[in-house]
Amino acid sequence: DRVPDVHAAVRAIMAHERQLRSIADASVPGLVSRGGGARHVEVRILDGHAAGAWIVVHVHLDCRDAMGAN
């Protein structure tokens, strides 16, 4: 559905960043046990779409050295 005020929505999402990171961490307990996990939430507004603005939420994870990644 459409969000009447995307800027207010972004503020609301960021006000709950800690809870969002906690939910993300709960979904990858093995990663968290090795010192990784959610580190940051980034929210972007994409304008210029025919349907209106989109809100994109990025959850940045520290993956440690999972699968050989560094």
PyMOL Python script that loads the backbone (N, CA, C, O; Angstrom):
from pymol import cmd

cmd.read_pdbstr("""\
ATOM      1  N   ASP A   1       0.824  -1.187   0.000  1.00  0.00           N
ATOM      2  CA  ASP A   1       0.000   0.000   0.000  1.00  0.00           C
ATOM      3  C   ASP A   1       0.866   1.247   0.000  1.00  0.00           C
ATOM      4  O   ASP A   1       2.056   1.209   0.311  1.00  0.00           O
ATOM      5  N   ARG A   2       0.247   2.322  -0.349  1.00  0.00           N
ATOM      6  CA  ARG A   2       0.956   3.597  -0.372  1.00  0.00           C
ATOM      7  C   ARG A   2       1.151   4.140   1.041  1.00  0.00           C
ATOM      8  O   ARG A   2       0.301   3.975   1.916  1.00  0.00           O
ATOM      9  N   VAL A   3       2.268   4.775   1.231  1.00  0.00           N
ATOM     10  CA  VAL A   3       2.579   5.425   2.496  1.00  0.00           C
ATOM     11  C   VAL A   3       2.394   6.921   2.279  1.00  0.00           C
ATOM     12  O   VAL A   3       3.053   7.502   1.417  1.00  0.00           O
ATOM     13  N   PRO A   4       1.510   7.553   3.045  1.00  0.00           N
ATOM     14  CA  PRO A   4       1.212   8.962   2.789  1.00  0.00           C
ATOM     15  C   PRO A   4       2.409   9.895   2.983  1.00  0.00           C
ATOM     16  O   PRO A   4       2.513  10.901   2.281  1.00  0.00           O
ATOM     17  N   ASP A   5       3.301   9.591   3.904  1.00  0.00           N
ATOM     18  CA  ASP A   5       4.460  10.446   4.164  1.00  0.00           C
ATOM     19  C   ASP A   5       5.691   9.550   4.279  1.00  0.00           C
ATOM     20  O   ASP A   5       5.966   8.990   5.341  1.00  0.00           O
ATOM     21  N   VAL A   6       6.431   9.421   3.171  1.00  0.00           N
ATOM     22  CA  VAL A   6       7.581   8.511   3.166  1.00  0.00           C
ATOM     23  C   VAL A   6       8.665   8.976   4.135  1.00  0.00           C
ATOM     24  O   VAL A   6       9.363   8.149   4.721  1.00  0.00           O
ATOM     25  N   HIS A   7       8.814  10.280   4.311  1.00  0.00           N
ATOM     26  CA  HIS A   7       9.840  10.778   5.228  1.00  0.00           C
ATOM     27  C   HIS A   7       9.501  10.411   6.675  1.00  0.00           C
ATOM     28  O   HIS A   7      10.393  10.076   7.455  1.00  0.00           O
ATOM     29  N   ALA A   8       8.240  10.470   7.030  1.00  0.00           N
ATOM     30  CA  ALA A   8       7.817  10.039   8.368  1.00  0.00           C
ATOM     31  C   ALA A   8       8.035   8.537   8.526  1.00  0.00           C
ATOM     32  O   ALA A   8       8.408   8.073   9.603  1.00  0.00           O
ATOM     33  N   ALA A   9       7.806   7.783   7.469  1.00  0.00           N
ATOM     34  CA  ALA A   9       8.021   6.339   7.515  1.00  0.00           C
ATOM     35  C   ALA A   9       9.499   6.023   7.737  1.00  0.00           C
ATOM     36  O   ALA A   9       9.833   5.129   8.515  1.00  0.00           O
ATOM     37  N   VAL A  10      10.377   6.748   7.063  1.00  0.00           N
ATOM     38  CA  VAL A  10      11.813   6.548   7.247  1.00  0.00           C
ATOM     39  C   VAL A  10      12.198   6.848   8.691  1.00  0.00           C
ATOM     40  O   VAL A  10      12.950   6.091   9.305  1.00  0.00           O
ATOM     41  N   ARG A  11      11.690   7.938   9.230  1.00  0.00           N
ATOM     42  CA  ARG A  11      11.982   8.280  10.629  1.00  0.00           C
ATOM     43  C   ARG A  11      11.487   7.175  11.572  1.00  0.00           C
ATOM     44  O   ARG A  11      12.175   6.827  12.532  1.00  0.00           O
ATOM     45  N   ALA A  12      10.312   6.631  11.305  1.00  0.00           N
ATOM     46  CA  ALA A  12       9.761   5.567  12.151  1.00  0.00           C
ATOM     47  C   ALA A  12      10.616   4.306  12.068  1.00  0.00           C
ATOM     48  O   ALA A  12      10.859   3.650  13.080  1.00  0.00           O
ATOM     49  N   ILE A  13      11.066   3.970  10.875  1.00  0.00           N
ATOM     50  CA  ILE A  13      11.922   2.789  10.703  1.00  0.00           C
ATOM     51  C   ILE A  13      13.225   2.980  11.467  1.00  0.00           C
ATOM     52  O   ILE A  13      13.659   2.084  12.190  1.00  0.00           O
ATOM     53  N   MET A  14      13.848   4.141  11.309  1.00  0.00           N
ATOM     54  CA  MET A  14      15.123   4.382  11.971  1.00  0.00           C
ATOM     55  C   MET A  14      14.970   4.476  13.490  1.00  0.00           C
ATOM     56  O   MET A  14      15.909   4.168  14.224  1.00  0.00           O
ATOM     57  N   ALA A  15      13.817   4.890  13.959  1.00  0.00           N
ATOM     58  CA  ALA A  15      13.568   4.934  15.403  1.00  0.00           C
ATOM     59  C   ALA A  15      13.551   3.532  16.000  1.00  0.00           C
ATOM     60  O   ALA A  15      13.718   3.363  17.208  1.00  0.00           O
ATOM     61  N   HIS A  16      13.348   2.529  15.152  1.00  0.00           N
ATOM     62  CA  HIS A  16      13.299   1.138  15.600  1.00  0.00           C
ATOM     63  C   HIS A  16      14.496   0.327  15.097  1.00  0.00           C
ATOM     64  O   HIS A  16      14.426  -0.898  14.996  1.00  0.00           O
ATOM     65  N   GLU A  17      15.586   1.016  14.785  1.00  0.00           N
ATOM     66  CA  GLU A  17      16.755   0.326  14.230  1.00  0.00           C
ATOM     67  C   GLU A  17      17.258  -0.777  15.156  1.00  0.00           C
ATOM     68  O   GLU A  17      17.581  -1.870  14.692  1.00  0.00           O
ATOM     69  N   ARG A  18      17.327  -0.513  16.434  1.00  0.00           N
ATOM     70  CA  ARG A  18      17.829  -1.519  17.372  1.00  0.00           C
ATOM     71  C   ARG A  18      16.969  -2.783  17.325  1.00  0.00           C
ATOM     72  O   ARG A  18      17.497  -3.895  17.314  1.00  0.00           O
ATOM     73  N   GLN A  19      15.652  -2.613  17.296  1.00  0.00           N
ATOM     74  CA  GLN A  19      14.751  -3.767  17.240  1.00  0.00           C
ATOM     75  C   GLN A  19      14.906  -4.510  15.916  1.00  0.00           C
ATOM     76  O   GLN A  19      14.874  -5.740  15.894  1.00  0.00           O
ATOM     77  N   LEU A  20      15.073  -3.788  14.824  1.00  0.00           N
ATOM     78  CA  LEU A  20      15.258  -4.425  13.517  1.00  0.00           C
ATOM     79  C   LEU A  20      16.549  -5.237  13.486  1.00  0.00           C
ATOM     80  O   LEU A  20      16.573  -6.349  12.957  1.00  0.00           O
ATOM     81  N   ARG A  21      17.626  -4.682  14.052  1.00  0.00           N
ATOM     82  CA  ARG A  21      18.886  -5.441  14.115  1.00  0.00           C
ATOM     83  C   ARG A  21      18.727  -6.681  14.986  1.00  0.00           C
ATOM     84  O   ARG A  21      19.297  -7.728  14.679  1.00  0.00           O
ATOM     85  N   SER A  22      17.968  -6.575  16.055  1.00  0.00           N
ATOM     86  CA  SER A  22      17.730  -7.723  16.930  1.00  0.00           C
ATOM     87  C   SER A  22      16.967  -8.824  16.203  1.00  0.00           C
ATOM     88  O   SER A  22      17.286 -10.004  16.347  1.00  0.00           O
ATOM     89  N   ILE A  23      15.965  -8.444  15.427  1.00  0.00           N
ATOM     90  CA  ILE A  23      15.203  -9.422  14.633  1.00  0.00           C
ATOM     91  C   ILE A  23      16.119 -10.086  13.605  1.00  0.00           C
ATOM     92  O   ILE A  23      16.068 -11.300  13.409  1.00  0.00           O
ATOM     93  N   ALA A  24      16.955  -9.279  12.952  1.00  0.00           N
ATOM     94  CA  ALA A  24      17.885  -9.831  11.963  1.00  0.00           C
ATOM     95  C   ALA A  24      18.852 -10.807  12.629  1.00  0.00           C
ATOM     96  O   ALA A  24      19.100 -11.892  12.103  1.00  0.00           O
ATOM     97  N   ASP A  25      19.398 -10.427  13.784  1.00  0.00           N
ATOM     98  CA  ASP A  25      20.325 -11.319  14.499  1.00  0.00           C
ATOM     99  C   ASP A  25      19.656 -12.624  14.906  1.00  0.00           C
ATOM    100  O   ASP A  25      20.280 -13.685  14.862  1.00  0.00           O
ATOM    101  N   ALA A  26      18.397 -12.552  15.300  1.00  0.00           N
ATOM    102  CA  ALA A  26      17.677 -13.764  15.707  1.00  0.00           C
ATOM    103  C   ALA A  26      17.516 -14.734  14.541  1.00  0.00           C
ATOM    104  O   ALA A  26      17.341 -15.934  14.753  1.00  0.00           O
ATOM    105  N   SER A  27      17.573 -14.229  13.322  1.00  0.00           N
ATOM    106  CA  SER A  27      17.409 -15.104  12.161  1.00  0.00           C
ATOM    107  C   SER A  27      18.714 -15.800  11.759  1.00  0.00           C
ATOM    108  O   SER A  27      18.698 -16.730  10.952  1.00  0.00           O
ATOM    109  N   VAL A  28      19.838 -15.353  12.320  1.00  0.00           N
ATOM    110  CA  VAL A  28      21.138 -15.965  11.993  1.00  0.00           C
ATOM    111  C   VAL A  28      21.954 -16.184  13.273  1.00  0.00           C
ATOM    112  O   VAL A  28      23.026 -15.599  13.427  1.00  0.00           O
ATOM    113  N   PRO A  29      21.460 -17.017  14.185  1.00  0.00           N
ATOM    114  CA  PRO A  29      22.149 -17.178  15.477  1.00  0.00           C
ATOM    115  C   PRO A  29      23.573 -17.722  15.349  1.00  0.00           C
ATOM    116  O   PRO A  29      24.443 -17.362  16.142  1.00  0.00           O
ATOM    117  N   GLY A  30      23.815 -18.566  14.382  1.00  0.00           N
ATOM    118  CA  GLY A  30      25.165 -19.099  14.194  1.00  0.00           C
ATOM    119  C   GLY A  30      26.150 -18.010  13.815  1.00  0.00           C
ATOM    120  O   GLY A  30      27.289 -18.009  14.283  1.00  0.00           O
ATOM    121  N   LEU A  31      25.730 -17.104  12.989  1.00  0.00           N
ATOM    122  CA  LEU A  31      26.580 -15.984  12.581  1.00  0.00           C
ATOM    123  C   LEU A  31      26.886 -15.094  13.786  1.00  0.00           C
ATOM    124  O   LEU A  31      28.018 -14.650  13.975  1.00  0.00           O
ATOM    125  N   VAL A  32      25.865 -14.845  14.589  1.00  0.00           N
ATOM    126  CA  VAL A  32      26.040 -14.013  15.783  1.00  0.00           C
ATOM    127  C   VAL A  32      26.997 -14.689  16.765  1.00  0.00           C
ATOM    128  O   VAL A  32      27.824 -14.022  17.386  1.00  0.00           O
ATOM    129  N   SER A  33      26.884 -16.004  16.904  1.00  0.00           N
ATOM    130  CA  SER A  33      27.760 -16.718  17.843  1.00  0.00           C
ATOM    131  C   SER A  33      29.223 -16.658  17.423  1.00  0.00           C
ATOM    132  O   SER A  33      30.109 -16.846  18.257  1.00  0.00           O
ATOM    133  N   ARG A  34      29.490 -16.400  16.149  1.00  0.00           N
ATOM    134  CA  ARG A  34      30.864 -16.270  15.654  1.00  0.00           C
ATOM    135  C   ARG A  34      31.303 -14.811  15.574  1.00  0.00           C
ATOM    136  O   ARG A  34      32.345 -14.502  14.996  1.00  0.00           O
ATOM    137  N   GLY A  35      30.500 -13.910  16.158  1.00  0.00           N
ATOM    138  CA  GLY A  35      30.903 -12.501  16.224  1.00  0.00           C
ATOM    139  C   GLY A  35      30.339 -11.628  15.124  1.00  0.00           C
ATOM    140  O   GLY A  35      30.639 -10.436  15.077  1.00  0.00           O
ATOM    141  N   GLY A  36      29.535 -12.182  14.244  1.00  0.00           N
ATOM    142  CA  GLY A  36      28.948 -11.394  13.166  1.00  0.00           C
ATOM    143  C   GLY A  36      27.559 -10.929  13.532  1.00  0.00           C
ATOM    144  O   GLY A  36      27.172 -10.935  14.701  1.00  0.00           O
ATOM    145  N   GLY A  37      26.821 -10.528  12.531  1.00  0.00           N
ATOM    146  CA  GLY A  37      25.439 -10.122  12.746  1.00  0.00           C
ATOM    147  C   GLY A  37      25.137  -8.753  12.177  1.00  0.00           C
ATOM    148  O   GLY A  37      25.970  -8.136  11.513  1.00  0.00           O
ATOM    149  N   ALA A  38      23.941  -8.295  12.447  1.00  0.00           N
ATOM    150  CA  ALA A  38      23.473  -7.012  11.924  1.00  0.00           C
ATOM    151  C   ALA A  38      24.257  -5.881  12.570  1.00  0.00           C
ATOM    152  O   ALA A  38      24.447  -5.853  13.785  1.00  0.00           O
ATOM    153  N   ARG A  39      24.707  -4.953  11.742  1.00  0.00           N
ATOM    154  CA  ARG A  39      25.499  -3.825  12.234  1.00  0.00           C
ATOM    155  C   ARG A  39      24.826  -2.480  12.022  1.00  0.00           C
ATOM    156  O   ARG A  39      25.026  -1.547  12.800  1.00  0.00           O
ATOM    157  N   HIS A  40      24.025  -2.382  10.962  1.00  0.00           N
ATOM    158  CA  HIS A  40      23.482  -1.073  10.615  1.00  0.00           C
ATOM    159  C   HIS A  40      22.246  -1.251   9.744  1.00  0.00           C
ATOM    160  O   HIS A  40      22.148  -2.203   8.970  1.00  0.00           O
ATOM    161  N   VAL A  41      21.315  -0.335   9.879  1.00  0.00           N
ATOM    162  CA  VAL A  41      20.136  -0.288   9.008  1.00  0.00           C
ATOM    163  C   VAL A  41      20.207   1.013   8.223  1.00  0.00           C
ATOM    164  O   VAL A  41      20.425   2.084   8.788  1.00  0.00           O
ATOM    165  N   GLU A  42      20.023   0.904   6.936  1.00  0.00           N
ATOM    166  CA  GLU A  42      20.028   2.076   6.052  1.00  0.00           C
ATOM    167  C   GLU A  42      18.690   2.113   5.320  1.00  0.00           C
ATOM    168  O   GLU A  42      18.219   1.088   4.827  1.00  0.00           O
ATOM    169  N   VAL A  43      18.090   3.276   5.250  1.00  0.00           N
ATOM    170  CA  VAL A  43      16.813   3.427   4.569  1.00  0.00           C
ATOM    171  C   VAL A  43      16.989   4.460   3.461  1.00  0.00           C
ATOM    172  O   VAL A  43      17.529   5.544   3.683  1.00  0.00           O
ATOM    173  N   ARG A  44      16.526   4.109   2.272  1.00  0.00           N
ATOM    174  CA  ARG A  44      16.593   5.025   1.130  1.00  0.00           C
ATOM    175  C   ARG A  44      15.204   5.234   0.563  1.00  0.00           C
ATOM    176  O   ARG A  44      14.348   4.351   0.618  1.00  0.00           O
ATOM    177  N   ILE A  45      15.005   6.409   0.023  1.00  0.00           N
ATOM    178  CA  ILE A  45      13.771   6.722  -0.696  1.00  0.00           C
ATOM    179  C   ILE A  45      14.114   6.797  -2.173  1.00  0.00           C
ATOM    180  O   ILE A  45      14.986   7.565  -2.577  1.00  0.00           O
ATOM    181  N   LEU A  46      13.425   5.997  -2.979  1.00  0.00           N
ATOM    182  CA  LEU A  46      13.616   6.024  -4.426  1.00  0.00           C
ATOM    183  C   LEU A  46      12.423   6.743  -5.031  1.00  0.00           C
ATOM    184  O   LEU A  46      11.300   6.239  -5.006  1.00  0.00           O
ATOM    185  N   ASP A  47      12.676   7.912  -5.568  1.00  0.00           N
ATOM    186  CA  ASP A  47      11.616   8.710  -6.193  1.00  0.00           C
ATOM    187  C   ASP A  47      11.581   8.461  -7.693  1.00  0.00           C
ATOM    188  O   ASP A  47      12.466   7.817  -8.256  1.00  0.00           O
ATOM    189  N   GLY A  48      10.553   8.979  -8.317  1.00  0.00           N
ATOM    190  CA  GLY A  48      10.482   8.962  -9.768  1.00  0.00           C
ATOM    191  C   GLY A  48       9.819   7.745 -10.377  1.00  0.00           C
ATOM    192  O   GLY A  48       9.918   7.537 -11.586  1.00  0.00           O
ATOM    193  N   HIS A  49       9.151   6.943  -9.583  1.00  0.00           N
ATOM    194  CA  HIS A  49       8.449   5.778 -10.109  1.00  0.00           C
ATOM    195  C   HIS A  49       7.007   6.159 -10.409  1.00  0.00           C
ATOM    196  O   HIS A  49       6.432   7.021  -9.743  1.00  0.00           O
ATOM    197  N   ALA A  50       6.441   5.528 -11.390  1.00  0.00           N
ATOM    198  CA  ALA A  50       5.055   5.810 -11.761  1.00  0.00           C
ATOM    199  C   ALA A  50       4.106   5.549 -10.596  1.00  0.00           C
ATOM    200  O   ALA A  50       3.083   6.220 -10.463  1.00  0.00           O
ATOM    201  N   ALA A  51       4.441   4.581  -9.759  1.00  0.00           N
ATOM    202  CA  ALA A  51       3.586   4.231  -8.624  1.00  0.00           C
ATOM    203  C   ALA A  51       3.858   5.109  -7.410  1.00  0.00           C
ATOM    204  O   ALA A  51       3.201   4.956  -6.381  1.00  0.00           O
ATOM    205  N   GLY A  52       4.821   6.031  -7.513  1.00  0.00           N
ATOM    206  CA  GLY A  52       5.182   6.876  -6.380  1.00  0.00           C
ATOM    207  C   GLY A  52       6.534   6.480  -5.831  1.00  0.00           C
ATOM    208  O   GLY A  52       7.239   5.670  -6.433  1.00  0.00           O
ATOM    209  N   ALA A  53       6.901   7.044  -4.694  1.00  0.00           N
ATOM    210  CA  ALA A  53       8.197   6.764  -4.088  1.00  0.00           C
ATOM    211  C   ALA A  53       8.202   5.379  -3.448  1.00  0.00           C
ATOM    212  O   ALA A  53       7.182   4.881  -2.972  1.00  0.00           O
ATOM    213  N   TRP A  54       9.382   4.782  -3.455  1.00  0.00           N
ATOM    214  CA  TRP A  54       9.580   3.497  -2.808  1.00  0.00           C
ATOM    215  C   TRP A  54      10.510   3.698  -1.620  1.00  0.00           C
ATOM    216  O   TRP A  54      11.402   4.546  -1.650  1.00  0.00           O
ATOM    217  N   ILE A  55      10.293   2.915  -0.584  1.00  0.00           N
ATOM    218  CA  ILE A  55      11.200   2.904   0.554  1.00  0.00           C
ATOM    219  C   ILE A  55      11.966   1.593   0.508  1.00  0.00           C
ATOM    220  O   ILE A  55      11.372   0.515   0.455  1.00  0.00           O
ATOM    221  N   VAL A  56      13.288   1.693   0.528  1.00  0.00           N
ATOM    222  CA  VAL A  56      14.147   0.514   0.498  1.00  0.00           C
ATOM    223  C   VAL A  56      14.901   0.456   1.824  1.00  0.00           C
ATOM    224  O   VAL A  56      15.525   1.436   2.232  1.00  0.00           O
ATOM    225  N   VAL A  57      14.842  -0.687   2.490  1.00  0.00           N
ATOM    226  CA  VAL A  57      15.530  -0.867   3.769  1.00  0.00           C
ATOM    227  C   VAL A  57      16.657  -1.880   3.570  1.00  0.00           C
ATOM    228  O   VAL A  57      16.427  -3.016   3.155  1.00  0.00           O
ATOM    229  N   HIS A  58      17.873  -1.442   3.874  1.00  0.00           N
ATOM    230  CA  HIS A  58      19.046  -2.317   3.802  1.00  0.00           C
ATOM    231  C   HIS A  58      19.473  -2.651   5.225  1.00  0.00           C
ATOM    232  O   HIS A  58      19.592  -1.761   6.067  1.00  0.00           O
ATOM    233  N   VAL A  59      19.699  -3.920   5.491  1.00  0.00           N
ATOM    234  CA  VAL A  59      20.261  -4.341   6.775  1.00  0.00           C
ATOM    235  C   VAL A  59      21.676  -4.827   6.482  1.00  0.00           C
ATOM    236  O   VAL A  59      21.867  -5.836   5.804  1.00  0.00           O
ATOM    237  N   HIS A  60      22.660  -4.103   6.996  1.00  0.00           N
ATOM    238  CA  HIS A  60      24.062  -4.434   6.760  1.00  0.00           C
ATOM    239  C   HIS A  60      24.506  -5.467   7.796  1.00  0.00           C
ATOM    240  O   HIS A  60      24.361  -5.264   9.002  1.00  0.00           O
ATOM    241  N   LEU A  61      25.047  -6.574   7.298  1.00  0.00           N
ATOM    242  CA  LEU A  61      25.492  -7.670   8.155  1.00  0.00           C
ATOM    243  C   LEU A  61      27.003  -7.801   8.099  1.00  0.00           C
ATOM    244  O   LEU A  61      27.621  -7.630   7.048  1.00  0.00           O
ATOM    245  N   ASP A  62      27.582  -8.105   9.244  1.00  0.00           N
ATOM    246  CA  ASP A  62      28.981  -8.511   9.310  1.00  0.00           C
ATOM    247  C   ASP A  62      28.966 -10.026   9.203  1.00  0.00           C
ATOM    248  O   ASP A  62      28.513 -10.714  10.118  1.00  0.00           O
ATOM    249  N   CYS A  63      29.459 -10.542   8.095  1.00  0.00           N
ATOM    250  CA  CYS A  63      29.372 -11.992   7.864  1.00  0.00           C
ATOM    251  C   CYS A  63      30.613 -12.741   8.367  1.00  0.00           C
ATOM    252  O   CYS A  63      30.739 -13.951   8.183  1.00  0.00           O
ATOM    253  N   ARG A  64      31.535 -11.988   9.012  1.00  0.00           N
ATOM    254  CA  ARG A  64      32.778 -12.594   9.491  1.00  0.00           C
ATOM    255  C   ARG A  64      33.471 -13.262   8.308  1.00  0.00           C
ATOM    256  O   ARG A  64      33.624 -12.637   7.259  1.00  0.00           O
ATOM    257  N   ASP A  65      33.883 -14.486   8.450  1.00  0.00           N
ATOM    258  CA  ASP A  65      34.541 -15.172   7.332  1.00  0.00           C
ATOM    259  C   ASP A  65      33.676 -16.332   6.834  1.00  0.00           C
ATOM    260  O   ASP A  65      34.199 -17.362   6.407  1.00  0.00           O
ATOM    261  N   ALA A  66      32.373 -16.164   6.889  1.00  0.00           N
ATOM    262  CA  ALA A  66      31.449 -17.202   6.398  1.00  0.00           C
ATOM    263  C   ALA A  66      31.729 -17.503   4.931  1.00  0.00           C
ATOM    264  O   ALA A  66      31.878 -16.594   4.114  1.00  0.00           O
ATOM    265  N   MET A  67      31.795 -18.771   4.615  1.00  0.00           N
ATOM    266  CA  MET A  67      31.984 -19.225   3.222  1.00  0.00           C
ATOM    267  C   MET A  67      33.265 -18.659   2.614  1.00  0.00           C
ATOM    268  O   MET A  67      33.366 -18.537   1.394  1.00  0.00           O
ATOM    269  N   GLY A  68      34.240 -18.313   3.447  1.00  0.00           N
ATOM    270  CA  GLY A  68      35.522 -17.819   2.943  1.00  0.00           C
ATOM    271  C   GLY A  68      35.525 -16.340   2.614  1.00  0.00           C
ATOM    272  O   GLY A  68      36.539 -15.822   2.146  1.00  0.00           O
ATOM    273  N   ALA A  69      34.435 -15.652   2.841  1.00  0.00           N
ATOM    274  CA  ALA A  69      34.393 -14.204   2.555  1.00  0.00           C
ATOM    275  C   ALA A  69      35.183 -13.437   3.603  1.00  0.00           C
ATOM    276  O   ALA A  69      35.210 -13.818   4.773  1.00  0.00           O
ATOM    277  N   ASN A  70      35.808 -12.386   3.191  1.00  0.00           N
ATOM    278  CA  ASN A  70      36.556 -11.520   4.125  1.00  0.00           C
ATOM    279  C   ASN A  70      36.139 -10.081   3.956  1.00  0.00           C
ATOM    280  O   ASN A  70      36.653  -9.203   4.649  1.00  0.00           O
TER     281      ASN A  70
END
""", "prot")
cmd.dss("prot")
cmd.show_as("cartoon", "prot")
cmd.util.cbc("prot")
cmd.orient("prot")
